[in-house]
């Protein structure tokens, strides 16, 4: 009998559960409709943040001419409609609440409101989960027509320049020639000549030009990156060999004649064969109609790299040197016989090198006292380079232009530039922030100091000691001028600078000297720091973009009594050691984009700190002591989305 009862009750109870579940849910809609609306509000806020972020990214992509993914456009539309429905429901709820004040509640209205809120919350939650797009636009890259960006403004083809261009173009017209070498002294104008040739021949002989700067410390992958950017090629391969194979295949199968320029090759230790980079062989180049031009300071490099034609770029003649000097100086005093005679002596001492002539002419262009010109002539005449091919002559000319700078700020700012990698676009903001940290550009307000810094940078560009970068608000250094800056740093600062920036270093350099006043090891792969850095004269230490630096030894900073500028941005550190708190002369500290950093309580002990940058860091709160830094002029917290609490004394200071 019991078994019969159980057998009957089982299905009855199951039936009751089936009936009760929707009844229970319906009662929940009716009784807890306000909670459903609150949940809807929370989900609405999450979705609104996602929608705003993606909408801004889409607007930016469209401005850049990119095509938006259809799934992104569809999501934006669905999310906007869903948020519109949520707003309507919220307005309806507020209006309904007012209508029922003092009256019996409408249970059916509550039920419908709660159910719609619950359904909308689910919809909004799903949309938030769907919003994880890797990119919002389709990546459609077009090869850059670089030759069109080469300007003729200020270019004057003197006889030596015309002769060099003629020889290069003559070699390019010969089908059997696929590799041409152009060599000459540093600062003679090799890069200018090959660029001007490229601008002309890409309208007929060739369809396109691509170019890479090799430099003194060549890194094969960096050379490959320059070439692939100009080819609009995505290189997903991770080894030099596979990337080279892809580059070579792209050049051969492009269906276009490509002029390839490899600029500023110093030796063949790393780049013993252009095939290592991805340049096709002579036979392959001949079949696809492409050719290679390389520039270097030494003819031996041209022969070692297999160039079939080797062209020497000569110095300017005495007459052409004088023309360039007068044109650049723009000093009416040169019309005077006495001035003219001395000025010609100065121009002749520049050895026919355009970079030297321009730099010296600009340095003396605003000098109207004859004795100043006579002193310049005497100094240049007394300099004795080792040989006619030695770079000593041009370096002496560069040194003169440095000595004639009108302020110590300009001189110090100029020397800071050689702390960056060779052939590198230097962000003006980085140059300014290091200068401010070192104590340059002093002014009553921070904005006035930045304005003064920009004036100094413009003055250095006008003096031909800095060049415009490839982008706005970036500058570059000619490699000859950078060499000179390093020599000056060595002579004016006892131990000089140690600069091994972007050289693929994996270990701390063995030649670090305790006399160094600045060390720049930025953009490397260093993983371990020494237990203690014994450099009592060190003022600047730049270690940014070394992602493998995870830990700083506790005693690392103990001997750095003079340290003023420290950049640890984009490293993997989680803790700044206590020994840094003893460096009371520190004026600028940069911890930008340190995603692992958590512990920075010692920052409040750096009493002389004027600049603290934590852009994009993962900090969740700032230590109370920061509010007591009386000298702090700039605190950059942009992009610090995790910060939950800012000390009250900082807000009021």
N, C-alpha and C positions, 0 to 999 in steps of 0.2 A: 504493500500500500504506500509506504514511504517513497519507494522508487517511482511510483506513479505520480506522487505529488511533486517530487523533484523534477521529474520529466516534464510536468506541466508548467511548473514555476519557471524553469530555465528560459524557455521561449518567451514567456510573459514578461520576465524581467528584462530580457534583451529588447523586446518590443518597447517596454517602458523607457529604456535608455535611449532608444532611437527617437522616441517621441519627446523625451525630456530635453535632449541636447539642443535642438533648435529653439525650444521654449526658453531654456536657460539663456541662450545667446540673445534671443529677442528681449528678454527682461534686462539683460546687461546693456543692450542698446538704450533701453528706456531709462533705467535707473542710473547708469554711469555715463550718460551722454556727455557730461562736462569733462570727464577724464578722457573720453574719446576725442573731444575737441582740443584738449591740452596736448595729447599725443600728436594730433594733426599739426598743431602749431610748431612743435619741436621738429617734426619731419619736414615741415615747410621751410624752416630756417636752414636746415642742412641742404635741402635741394636748392634753395635760393643762392647759397654760397657757391655751389657747384655750377649753377647756371651762369652766374656772374663771371666766374673764372673762365669758363669755356667761351662765353660770349665775347669777352675781352680778347682771348687768344684768337678767336675767329676774325675779329675786326683787325687785329694786328697782322694776321696772315693774309687777309684780303688786301690790306694796304701794301704788303710786300709782293702782291701779284700771285699768290699761291691759290690753288684750287682746294676748296673745302671738301672733306669726305662726306659722302651722302649720309652715312650713319650718324655723323655728328649733327648735320643739319636736321635730320629726322628727330634726333634726341632733343635738340633745342626746342623744336616745335612742340613735341609731346610734353616736355617739361613746362613750357610756357603755358600751354592749355591747362595742364593739371594744376599749376599754381593759380591760374585764373579761376578754376572751379573751386579751389580751396578758399580763395578770397571771397567768392560769392557765398559760400557756405558759412563763412565766419560772419559776414554782414547779415545774413539771414538769421543766424543764431542770436546776434545782438538785437536785431529788430524784434524777434520773437520774445526774448526775455522781457523787453519793455512792455510788450502787449499783455503779458500774463501777470504783471506785478499786481498783487492783491486779489488775483482770481485763481480759481482752481487750475492746476497745470493741465495742458492738453497732452495726454499720454501718447496719443498717436503721433503728434508733432515731435515729441521727444524721441520716440522710437525711430521715426524716419531720419531725424537729425543724427542720432547716434550711429545708425547703420551707415548712412552716407559718409560720416566722418571716419568710421572704421575702414570702409572700402577705399576712401581717398588716401588715408594714411598708408595702406598697403601699396597703392599705386605709386605714391611719392617715394616710399622706401625702395621699391623696385627700380625706380628711375635713378635714385642715388647710387644704387649698386651697379647700374649699367653705365655710369658716367666715367669709368676708368679708361679713358682713351690715351693711348701712348702719344699720338699726335692728332691735331685737328685737321691737318691739311695733307694733300697728296704731295709727295716729294717729286716734283718734276724739275730737274735741274738742266739748265742750258749751258753749254760751254761758253766761257767768257771770251769775248773778242778783245783781248788785252791790247792788241795793237792800236785799237781806236782810242785807248786811254793815254797813249804816249803823246805828250804835248811837244810842240815845236817852240813854245814860248821861251824866249831867252836863249834858244839854241843858235849858235853862230858857227857855221862850218868853216873854220880856218883851214889853211892849206894842208897842215898835217892831218886834220880831221877828214877833209875831203879825200885825201889820198888813201887813208885807211878805209873809209866807206867804199871807195871805188874798188879797192882790192877785194874786200869782202863780197860785194855785190857781183863782181866778176867771177869769183869762185862759186857763188851760189848758182850762177847761170849754167855751170858745167855739169852735165848729167853724171859724169863719173865721180864727181866730188861729193862726198856725203858728210865729211867732218872737217870743220875749219877751226883753227886755233888763233885767237887774237891775244897777244901778250904785250906788256909794257909796264912801266913803273906805276906804283900806287898813286892814284890821284891824277893820272894822265887822261882819263876819260874813256876807258875801254867800255864800260857799261853804257855810257851815253851813246857811243858810236854804234854798238850792236843793236840797241833799242831803236835808234833812228833808222838803221838799215831795215829792221823788222817792220817798222811802220810803213816803209816804202814798198818792200817786196810782198807784203801780205795783200796788196791790191792786185797782184798778178801772178807771181811765181808760186806763192803759197796761199792757202785758204785761211790759215790760222797760225798763231804763235803761242807757245807755252814756255814758261821760264821758271827756273829755280835758282836760288842763291845757295851756293855750296858752303862757303866761308871757311875759316881757319880750323874749326873743329866740326868736321862734317858728320852728320848722323843720317844714315841712309833712309830711315823711315821718315824723317823730317823733309828730306829732299823729295821723296815719293809723295808726301802729303801735298807739297806745293804743286807738283805736276798734276796730281789727281784732281785738285780743286779747279785748276784751269781747264781740265778735260771734263769737269762735271761728273766725275766718276766716283761711285761709292766703293771703297775698298774695305770689304769685310774680313779679308784675310789678315792673319796676325803675324806672319813671318815675312822677313825681307824677301825671301826667294819667291814665295807665292804672290806677294804684292807686285814684285817685279814682273812676274809672268803675266799678271792681269794688265799692268800698264803697257807692256810690250804688245800684247794682243790687241788692246784698244787702239794704240797708235797705228799698228799695221792694218787693222780692219776698219779704220775710221772712214775710208773712202775719200779722204781729203789729204792734201799735202800740208804737212805740219812742220813749221820751223821751231826747233827745240834749242833753247839757250840755257846753258849751264854756266852761271856767272860766278866769278871769284873762287876758282879752284886753287888751293895752296899746295897740296901734295897728293900723292897717289897711294898713300898707305891704306886709307879706308876705301877710296874710290879708284881702285886700280883698273877697273873696267866699267864703262858706262852701262854695260849690260846688267851689273849688279843693282842698278837703280830701276831699270826697266826700259832702257833705251835700246831699240832694235840694233842688230849688227849692221855692218856696212852693206852687205848684200840685201838684207831686209829693208833697210832704208832706201836703197836704190830702187827696189821693186815697188815700194809704196810712194815714192816721190818725196819723202821727207828728208830733212838734213839737220845736222847738229852744229851749233857754234858754241865754243867754250872760251871763256876769258880767264887769264891768269897773269901773274907777274913774271913768270919764268918760262922761257921757251922750252926747257926740258920737259915741262908738264905736257905741252902740246904734243911732243913726239911720243912721250910715254902713253898718252891717251889715244894714240893712233890717228892723229889729225893728218890728212893728206895735204892740206895747205896750212902753212904757219905764217901769220902776218904780224909784223911788229908795228905798234902804234908809236909814232915818234913824238917828241916834245914839240912845243910850238916854236916857231922861228922868233928871232928877236923882235922883228916888226910886229908879228901877230901877238906876241906876249905884251908888248907895249899897248897895242890897241885894246886888248882885253883888260889890262890894268887900268887904263884911263877910263874906259867905259864903266868899270865897276866902282872906281874911287869917286867919280863925280865931284871932283874938287877943283874949283876954278883956279886955285893957286898954282896948279900944274902948268898954267899958261905962262907963268913967270920963268925966265931963263934959269935962275938959281934953283928954283923948286924943281923944274923939269930935269935938270941935270942929276940932282940927288934922287929924284923919283925913278929915273931910268936905272940908276945903280941898284935901287931896291928891287925893281922889276926883274933886272938881269939875275939877281941873286936867287930868284924863285925858280930858276932852272927850267923855264918853259913848261912848268907843270900847272895846268889850269886850276886845280884845287888850291894850290899854294898862292897863285896870283890873285885869285878871288878873295881868299881869306885875308891876305896881307893888305890888299887894296881896301877892303871893307874896314879893316882895323885902323888904317891910316886915313880913311876918307874924310873923317871929321877933324883931322889935325891940321891946323893952319900956321903953326910955328915951325920955321925951318929947322930949328934945332931938334925937334921931335923926329923929323924925317932923317936928319943926319945921324941921330942915335940909332934909328932902325937900320939904316944902311951899314953903320959900323958893326952892329951886333950880327947881322946876317953875313957880313964879309968875314968876320972873325970865326964863324962856325966852320968846322973842318970835317965834313963827312968822309968816311973811310974810302969811298970810291964814287965814281960818277953814277953807278947803278944803285948805290946805297940809298935807303930811305931816309938817311940822316938829314939830307938837305930839306926835303919836304917837311920833316918833323920839326926842324928848326923854324921854318916859315910858320908852321902851325903854332909853335910855341910863342912866336912873336904876337900872333893874333890873340892868343890867350892872355899874354902879359898886358896887352892894351885894353882888355876889358875894363869897364869903368867902375866895377864894384866887386867887393869880396863875395857878395851874394851870387853874382853872375858866375864867378870863377868856381865857387863851391857847387852850385847847381850843375854847371857843366861837367865837373868831375863825377857827380852822382850818376850821370848817364852811363858811364862805363861799368856800373854795377849790374846792368841789364845784359841779357845775352847779345852776342854779336848778330848784326843784321836783324834787329828786333824792333818792332813797332812799340815804342815806349809810351804808355798812357800818361798824358800830362798830369792827371790826378795822382798817379803813383809818385811821379817826380816831385810834385808839390807836397804830398803828405810826408815823404821822407825828408824833404828840405825843411818843412816846418818842425819835424821831430828833431832835426839836427840843430835847430835854432836859427834858421835862415828866415828871411822875409818878415822881420819883426815889424809890427804895427799895433795901433791901439785896439783894433778889433780883429776878430778872426776873418771876417769878410775882406777887410782892408789888406790883411796878410795874403789872402788868396789872390786878390787883385794885383798886388805887388809881384807875386810869384808868376802870374801870367805875363806881366810886363817883362820880367827877366827872361822868360822862355822866348817871347817874341824878339827880344833884343839879341839872344843867342842865335836865333834863326836869321835875323838880319845880318849878323856877323859871319854867317856861313859856317858856324860851328855846329849847328843843328839843322836838320832837314825836315821838311814836312813828312809826316807818316802817310801811309796809304789810306788812312781814315782820318776824319776830323778829330781834333784834340789828341792826336798822337804825333810823336816826333821820332826821328831816326838819327843815327850817327854814321857818317861815312867811315869805312873800316880804317882808313888812314888816320882820321881824326880820333877814332877810338884808341888806336895804338898810341897816339900822342898823349891822350888823356891818361892812359895807364902809366906812361913814362913820367908825366908830371906828378901823378899821385905818388909814384915811387920816390921822386926827388923832394916833394914838399912834405910828405909824411914818411917818417923814418922807415917803416916797414912796408909802406904802400898798401895796395888793396889786393886781396885774394879773391879772384873772380873765376868761378867754374860754373857759370850759370848755363842751364840747358845743355849739359855735356854727357848726359846719361850716366852720371856717377852713381855707384851703388854703395860705396864706402866713404867714410870721412877722409878728406885729403891728407896725405902724409906730409905735405909741405906747408901746413898751417904754421905760421910763425908768430911768436908772442909779440912781435912788433907791429903786426897788422892793425890798421885803424878801421878797416872795413872788410867784411867777409860776405860774399854773395854766392850762395850755393842753390839758388832758387831753381825750380823746375827740374829736379833730378829724381833719383830713385833710392836715396840714402835711407837706410832703415835703422841704423844704430848710431847714436851720438857718443862721443868720448865721455868718460866719467867726469872730467873737469876740462873746460876750455881755458887754457892759461894764455890769455891775451889781455894784459892789464891796460893796454892803450886802445882796445877795441871800442868804437863808438857806434858802429852800425853792424847788425847781424841779420841777414836776410835768408830765411830757410823756407819760405813759402813754397807751396806746390811740391812738397815731398810727402806724399800720402803714406809712405811706409814708416815714417817716424811716428811710432805709437807711444813712446815713453821718453821723457827727458830725465836723465839721472839727477838725483837730488842735489849733487854737488856741481852740476854742470856750470851754473852761473857764478860760482863763488869768487872767481878771480876777475870778473868783468866789472871793475869799479867805475869805468868811464862810459859804460854802455848807455846810449841815448835812444837808439831806434832798434826795435826788435819786431820782426815780422814772422809769425808762425802760422799764417793763414793757410787753410787747406792742407793741414797736416792731420794725422790721426790721433793726436794727443787727447787724453781725457782729463788730465790733471796738470796744472802749472805748478812746478815745484816751489817749495817755500824759499829756496835760495834766491829766487828772483826778487823776493821782497827786500833783500839786502841791497839791491841795486837802486839806490836812492836817487841816482842821476837820470834814471830812465824817464824820457819825456814823451815817447810815442810807442804804443803797443798795439799790434794788429793781430787779431785772432779770428779773422773773417772765415766763414764757412767751415768752421771746425765742428763737424757733426757729432763727434764723440765727446766733446768737452763737457764736463759736469762741475768740476771743483775749481773755483776762482776766488775763494774768500780772501786771498792775500792781496788782491788788487787794491784794497783800501789802504794798504801800507805804502804804496808808491806815491809819496807825497809830492814829487815834482812832475807827475804825469799830467800832460797837457792834452794828449790825443789818445783816446781809447776807442778802437773800432772792433765791434763784435758782429758785424754784418752777417746775417744768415747763419749764425751759430745756433747750437742746440740747447743753449742755456734755458733753464726754466725760471730762474730767479737771479737777481743781482744781489751781491753782498751789501749789507748795510754800510760798510766802510766807504763805498764809492761816493756817498754823499758828502764825505769829509774831505774829498780831494779838491782843495781850494783853488788849485791852478788849472783844473780841468776846463778846457775850452771847447772840446768837441767830443761828444759821445755818440757814436753811430750804432743804433740798434735796428736799422732797417732790415727787414726780412727775418727778424727774430720772432717767429710766430708762436714759439713755445713759452715765451716769458709770461708768467702769471702774476708776478709781483715785482714792483719797482719801489725801492726804499722811499719812504715819505720825505726823508731829509734831502734826497736827490731832487725830488720834484720841487722843493721849496728853495733849493740853493741856486 
